[in-house]
């Protein structure tokens, strides 16, 4: 974990003096003073911790801390997955593959300011946090899992899709440990997912209060954040629907969009496939099903936004968290030299790709952007 923190500084390399871009920063001043608003929970927590509207320095410290914490939380998840390999060398290679992937630690530390970090932390709590919630009374464990999912969804509503497969695996693990009946498992699953589903539904159906958005933008401006650019800012995104999000695809050339999607989808699928071979789970149906479900989540999210590296990164982290909660294959397949070589090559490629943007290549054609509402 120290090595990851040292090699991957929690600052975007393109903006060394500003870890949080002026596009992302305004959302940290959004809170619940005007009532419920989607993605308002982190800003509400920050306002209460700061004792009032946060300063720009407060926001940068909070965003950098979230990014660093999320990157470091991936490490124990990756290590625990790697320890499922049947031999010492495959374990070491698997850990290196997962930590060096451009969809894990380097993504979290290179895209500082997004609330994706909350989702990564929630995945870590659902998976490696089981050493805590498995020991608690069943109602307390269920409440902790439900609160984790709901808190992440209150930060970004689409995280429900990312967390749901891992939450299902966590509930199955909890029910199996407590020898719960099938009916009890259904009630338990509903109780864990229902609060997050309600928050996600409210986020999508309840329009963002104009007063809350205006107040957040005014406070951000007083703290030194510049006005929205031609593409708007994180607060502008709150007022966009699915159709308006599709307009962002017009800002990039079709070839760049296709190449970017193919690169990150291919990186995810290749990593998942090689990992299965290293774990001796290449022919295990549970591994294939988990990888397929998380890939479908990333595919769906990719139809709503061009931040392809984000979606496939969340999908890979979700897959790792889900694998931690599944029983290892018995008996494990032997690991071939081909799988070792493929993993090493994939890890080297991951290091080379760690600074690539989440967006497709090429400067956005801002003349095609929708008008920004302020």
C-alpha positions as CSV (number, residue, x, y, z in Angstrom):
1,X,0.0,0.0,0.0
2,X,2.9,2.4,0.7
3,X,4.4,1.5,-2.6
4,X,1.1,2.4,-4.4
5,X,0.9,5.7,-2.5
6,X,4.5,6.5,-3.4
7,X,4.4,5.6,-7.1
8,X,1.0,7.1,-7.9
9,X,0.7,10.6,-6.5
10,X,-2.9,11.7,-5.8
11,X,-2.8,14.6,-8.4
12,X,-3.8,14.5,-12.0
13,X,-0.6,14.9,-14.0
14,X,-2.1,17.5,-16.3
15,X,-2.8,19.9,-13.5
16,X,-0.2,19.6,-10.8
17,X,-1.2,22.8,-9.0
18,X,-5.0,21.9,-9.0
19,X,-5.8,18.3,-8.0
20,X,-9.5,19.0,-8.6
21,X,-10.4,20.5,-12.0
22,X,-12.8,23.4,-12.2
23,X,-15.3,21.1,-13.9
24,X,-15.5,18.7,-10.9
25,X,-15.0,21.1,-8.0
26,X,-18.4,22.9,-7.8
27,X,-20.2,19.7,-6.8
28,X,-18.5,19.8,-3.4
29,X,-20.5,22.9,-2.4
30,X,-23.8,21.1,-3.2
31,X,-25.7,20.0,-0.1
32,X,-29.1,19.4,1.4
33,X,-30.0,22.9,2.7
34,X,-32.6,23.2,0.0
35,X,-33.9,19.7,0.4
36,X,-32.8,16.4,-1.2
37,X,-30.7,16.7,-4.3
38,X,-28.9,14.0,-6.2
39,X,-25.2,13.7,-5.4
40,X,-25.6,16.1,-2.4
41,X,-24.5,13.8,0.4
42,X,-20.7,14.4,0.1
43,X,-21.1,18.1,0.1
44,X,-23.5,17.9,3.0
45,X,-20.9,15.9,5.0
46,X,-18.1,18.3,4.0
47,X,-20.2,21.3,5.0
48,X,-20.9,19.8,8.4
49,X,-17.3,18.8,9.0
50,X,-16.0,22.3,7.9
51,X,-18.7,24.0,10.1
52,X,-20.0,26.0,7.1
53,X,-19.3,26.4,3.3
54,X,-15.9,24.8,2.7
55,X,-13.0,26.7,1.3
56,X,-11.3,25.7,-1.9
57,X,-8.5,24.2,0.2
58,X,-11.0,22.1,2.1
59,X,-12.4,20.8,-1.1
60,X,-9.0,19.9,-2.5
61,X,-8.0,18.1,0.7
62,X,-11.2,16.2,0.8
63,X,-11.0,15.2,-2.8
64,X,-7.4,14.1,-2.6
65,X,-8.1,12.1,0.6
66,X,-11.0,10.3,-1.1
67,X,-8.8,9.5,-4.1
68,X,-6.0,8.2,-2.0
69,X,-8.2,6.2,0.3
70,X,-10.1,4.6,-2.6
71,X,-6.8,3.7,-4.4
72,X,-5.4,2.2,-1.2
73,X,-8.6,0.3,-0.5
74,X,-8.2,-1.5,-3.8
75,X,-4.9,-3.0,-2.6
76,X,-6.2,-5.4,0.0
77,X,-9.0,-6.4,-2.3
78,X,-6.5,-7.2,-5.0
79,X,-4.2,-9.0,-2.7
80,X,-7.0,-11.1,-1.3
81,X,-8.1,-12.1,-4.8
82,X,-4.5,-12.9,-5.7
83,X,-4.0,-15.1,-2.7
84,X,-6.6,-17.5,-4.2
85,X,-4.1,-18.5,-6.8
86,X,-2.9,-22.1,-6.2
87,X,0.9,-21.3,-6.3
88,X,3.3,-18.6,-5.1
89,X,4.3,-17.2,-8.5
90,X,0.8,-16.8,-9.8
91,X,-0.2,-15.1,-6.6
92,X,2.6,-12.5,-7.0
93,X,1.8,-12.0,-10.7
94,X,-1.9,-11.7,-10.1
95,X,-1.3,-9.0,-7.4
96,X,0.9,-7.0,-9.7
97,X,-1.5,-7.3,-12.5
98,X,-4.4,-6.0,-10.5
99,X,-2.5,-3.1,-8.8
100,X,-0.8,-1.9,-12.0
101,X,-4.0,-2.0,-14.1
102,X,-5.0,1.3,-15.5
103,X,-8.5,0.5,-14.3
104,X,-7.7,0.4,-10.6
105,X,-5.3,2.5,-8.5
106,X,-3.9,4.8,-11.2
107,X,-7.4,5.6,-12.3
108,X,-8.5,6.6,-8.8
109,X,-5.4,8.8,-8.3
110,X,-5.4,10.3,-11.7
111,X,-9.1,11.3,-11.8
112,X,-9.2,13.2,-8.4
113,X,-12.5,14.8,-7.5
114,X,-15.1,12.3,-8.8
115,X,-17.4,10.6,-6.3
116,X,-16.5,7.3,-8.0
117,X,-14.1,7.1,-5.0
118,X,-17.0,6.6,-2.7
119,X,-18.2,3.7,-4.8
120,X,-14.7,2.1,-4.6
121,X,-14.6,2.5,-0.9
122,X,-18.1,1.0,-0.6
123,X,-17.0,-2.0,-2.7
124,X,-14.0,-2.5,-0.3
125,X,-16.4,-2.4,2.7
126,X,-18.7,-4.9,1.1
127,X,-15.8,-7.3,0.4
128,X,-12.8,-7.1,2.7
129,X,-15.0,-5.5,5.3
130,X,-16.7,-8.8,5.8
131,X,-14.2,-9.6,8.6
132,X,-16.3,-7.0,10.5
133,X,-19.9,-7.3,9.4
134,X,-19.9,-11.2,9.4
135,X,-19.3,-11.0,13.2
136,X,-22.1,-8.6,14.0
137,X,-25.7,-9.6,14.8
138,X,-27.7,-10.2,11.6
139,X,-29.8,-7.1,11.8
140,X,-26.7,-4.9,12.4
141,X,-24.9,-6.6,9.5
142,X,-27.8,-6.0,7.1
143,X,-28.1,-2.4,8.2
144,X,-24.4,-1.8,7.7
145,X,-24.6,-3.3,4.2
146,X,-27.7,-1.3,3.3
147,X,-26.2,1.9,4.6
148,X,-23.1,1.3,2.6
149,X,-25.0,0.9,-0.6
150,X,-27.4,3.8,0.1
151,X,-24.6,6.2,1.0
152,X,-22.7,5.4,-2.2
153,X,-25.9,5.8,-4.3
154,X,-26.6,9.2,-2.6
155,X,-23.2,10.3,-3.8
156,X,-23.7,9.0,-7.4
157,X,-27.0,7.4,-8.3
158,X,-25.5,5.1,-11.0
159,X,-23.3,3.4,-8.4
160,X,-26.4,1.3,-7.6
161,X,-25.7,-0.7,-10.8
162,X,-22.0,-1.0,-9.9
163,X,-22.6,-2.1,-6.3
164,X,-25.6,-4.4,-6.8
165,X,-23.7,-7.6,-8.0
166,X,-21.3,-7.3,-5.1
167,X,-24.1,-6.5,-2.6
168,X,-25.9,-9.7,-3.8
169,X,-22.7,-11.7,-3.2
170,X,-22.3,-10.2,0.2
171,X,-25.9,-11.0,1.2
172,X,-25.5,-14.6,-0.1
173,X,-22.3,-14.9,2.0
174,X,-24.0,-13.5,5.1
175,X,-27.1,-15.8,4.7
176,X,-24.9,-18.8,4.1
177,X,-22.8,-18.1,7.3
178,X,-26.0,-17.7,9.3
179,X,-27.7,-20.6,7.6
180,X,-30.7,-18.5,6.7
181,X,-33.7,-20.0,4.9
182,X,-34.4,-19.1,1.3
183,X,-37.3,-16.8,2.3
184,X,-35.0,-15.1,4.8
185,X,-32.4,-14.6,2.1
186,X,-34.9,-12.8,-0.1
187,X,-36.0,-10.5,2.7
188,X,-32.4,-9.8,3.6
189,X,-31.5,-9.0,-0.1
190,X,-34.5,-6.7,-0.4
191,X,-33.6,-4.9,2.9
192,X,-30.0,-4.3,1.7
193,X,-30.9,-3.1,-1.8
194,X,-34.2,-1.3,-1.2
195,X,-32.8,1.9,0.5
196,X,-30.2,2.4,-2.3
197,X,-32.9,1.8,-4.9
198,X,-35.2,4.4,-3.3
199,X,-32.3,6.9,-3.3
200,X,-31.5,6.2,-6.9
201,X,-35.1,6.5,-7.9
202,X,-35.5,9.8,-6.1
203,X,-32.2,11.0,-7.7
204,X,-33.5,10.3,-11.2
205,X,-37.1,11.4,-10.7
206,X,-36.8,14.5,-8.4
207,X,-35.3,17.5,-10.3
208,X,-32.4,19.2,-8.7
209,X,-33.7,22.3,-6.8
210,X,-32.6,25.4,-8.7
211,X,-31.9,27.1,-5.4
212,X,-29.5,24.4,-4.3
213,X,-27.6,24.5,-7.6
214,X,-27.5,28.3,-7.6
215,X,-26.3,28.4,-4.0
216,X,-23.6,25.8,-4.7
217,X,-22.3,27.6,-7.7
218,X,-22.3,31.0,-5.9
219,X,-20.3,29.5,-3.0
220,X,-17.9,27.8,-5.4
221,X,-17.3,31.2,-7.1
222,X,-16.7,32.9,-3.8
223,X,-14.1,30.2,-3.0
224,X,-12.3,30.9,-6.2
225,X,-13.8,28.4,-8.7
226,X,-14.2,29.8,-12.2
227,X,-17.5,30.0,-14.1
228,X,-18.7,26.9,-16.1
229,X,-16.8,26.5,-19.4
230,X,-18.3,25.6,-22.7
231,X,-19.0,22.0,-21.5
232,X,-20.5,23.2,-18.3
233,X,-19.5,21.7,-14.9
234,X,-20.5,19.0,-12.4
235,X,-23.5,21.1,-11.4
236,X,-24.7,21.4,-15.0
237,X,-24.7,17.6,-15.2
238,X,-27.4,17.5,-12.5
239,X,-29.9,19.1,-14.9
240,X,-29.1,16.9,-17.8
241,X,-31.2,13.8,-18.7
242,X,-30.2,10.7,-20.6
243,X,-30.9,12.2,-24.0
244,X,-28.8,15.3,-23.2
245,X,-26.0,13.1,-22.0
246,X,-25.9,11.5,-25.4
247,X,-25.1,14.9,-26.9
248,X,-21.6,14.5,-25.4
249,X,-20.8,11.7,-27.9
250,X,-21.0,14.4,-30.6
251,X,-18.0,16.2,-29.1
252,X,-15.6,13.5,-30.1
253,X,-14.9,11.9,-33.4
254,X,-16.7,8.5,-33.9
255,X,-13.4,6.7,-34.5
256,X,-12.0,8.1,-31.2
257,X,-15.1,7.0,-29.3
258,X,-15.0,3.5,-30.7
259,X,-11.3,3.2,-30.1
260,X,-11.5,4.4,-26.5
261,X,-14.4,2.1,-25.7
262,X,-12.6,-0.9,-27.3
263,X,-9.4,-0.2,-25.5
264,X,-11.0,-0.1,-22.0
265,X,-13.4,-2.9,-22.6
266,X,-10.6,-5.0,-24.0
267,X,-8.4,-4.1,-21.0
268,X,-11.2,-5.2,-18.6
269,X,-12.0,-8.4,-20.4
270,X,-8.4,-9.4,-20.9
271,X,-7.6,-8.7,-17.2
272,X,-10.6,-10.7,-16.1
273,X,-9.7,-13.6,-18.4
274,X,-6.0,-13.7,-17.5
275,X,-7.0,-13.4,-13.8
276,X,-9.2,-16.4,-14.1
277,X,-6.4,-18.5,-15.4
278,X,-4.0,-17.3,-12.7
279,X,-6.6,-18.2,-10.0
280,X,-7.1,-21.6,-11.6
281,X,-10.7,-20.6,-12.2
282,X,-10.7,-20.3,-15.9
283,X,-13.3,-23.0,-16.3
284,X,-15.2,-22.0,-13.2
285,X,-18.8,-21.0,-14.0
286,X,-19.0,-18.5,-11.1
287,X,-16.0,-16.6,-12.3
288,X,-17.4,-16.3,-15.8
289,X,-20.8,-15.2,-14.6
290,X,-19.4,-12.6,-12.3
291,X,-17.1,-11.2,-15.0
292,X,-20.0,-11.2,-17.5
293,X,-22.4,-9.3,-15.1
294,X,-19.8,-6.6,-14.3
295,X,-19.0,-6.2,-18.0
296,X,-22.7,-5.8,-18.8
297,X,-22.8,-3.0,-16.1
298,X,-19.9,-1.2,-17.7
299,X,-21.5,-1.6,-21.2
300,X,-24.8,-0.1,-20.0
301,X,-23.0,2.9,-18.4
302,X,-21.0,3.4,-21.5
303,X,-24.2,4.1,-23.4
304,X,-24.9,7.1,-21.1
305,X,-21.5,8.7,-21.0
306,X,-18.1,8.9,-22.8
307,X,-16.0,8.4,-19.6
308,X,-15.3,4.9,-20.7
309,X,-12.2,4.3,-18.5
310,X,-14.3,5.2,-15.4
311,X,-17.0,2.7,-16.2
312,X,-14.7,-0.2,-17.0
313,X,-12.6,0.7,-14.0
314,X,-15.6,0.5,-11.7
315,X,-16.6,-2.8,-13.3
316,X,-13.2,-4.3,-12.7
317,X,-13.1,-3.2,-9.1
318,X,-16.6,-4.5,-8.6
319,X,-15.5,-7.8,-10.1
320,X,-12.6,-8.1,-7.7
321,X,-14.9,-7.3,-4.7
322,X,-17.4,-9.9,-5.8
323,X,-14.6,-12.6,-6.3
324,X,-13.5,-12.0,-2.7
325,X,-17.0,-13.0,-1.5
326,X,-17.1,-16.2,-3.6
327,X,-15.6,-19.5,-2.5
328,X,-12.4,-20.3,-4.4
329,X,-12.7,-23.1,-7.0
330,X,-12.1,-26.6,-5.7
331,X,-10.0,-28.2,-7.1
332,X,-8.1,-25.3,-8.7
333,X,-6.8,-25.6,-12.3
334,X,-3.0,-25.7,-12.7
335,X,-1.6,-22.4,-13.9
336,X,0.2,-22.5,-17.3
337,X,3.3,-20.6,-18.3
338,X,1.2,-19.0,-21.0
339,X,-1.1,-17.5,-18.4
340,X,2.0,-16.1,-16.4
341,X,3.4,-14.5,-19.6
342,X,0.1,-13.0,-20.6
343,X,-0.4,-11.6,-17.1
344,X,3.0,-10.0,-17.1
345,X,2.5,-8.5,-20.5
346,X,-0.9,-7.2,-19.5
347,X,0.6,-5.6,-16.3
348,X,3.3,-3.9,-18.3
349,X,0.6,-2.5,-20.7
350,X,-1.3,-1.3,-17.7
351,X,1.6,0.8,-16.4
352,X,2.0,2.3,-19.9
353,X,-1.6,3.3,-20.0
354,X,-1.9,4.7,-16.5
355,X,-2.0,8.4,-17.6
356,X,-4.5,8.1,-20.4
357,X,-7.6,10.2,-20.1
358,X,-11.0,8.8,-19.2
359,X,-12.4,10.6,-22.3
360,X,-11.8,9.6,-26.0
361,X,-8.7,11.0,-27.7
362,X,-8.8,14.4,-29.4
363,X,-9.9,17.8,-28.3
364,X,-13.7,18.1,-27.7
365,X,-15.5,20.0,-30.5
366,X,-17.0,22.6,-28.1
367,X,-19.0,24.1,-31.0
368,X,-21.3,21.1,-30.7
369,X,-21.8,21.4,-27.0
370,X,-25.3,22.1,-25.6
371,X,-25.8,25.6,-24.1
372,X,-24.8,25.8,-20.5
373,X,-27.5,26.7,-18.0
374,X,-26.3,28.8,-15.1
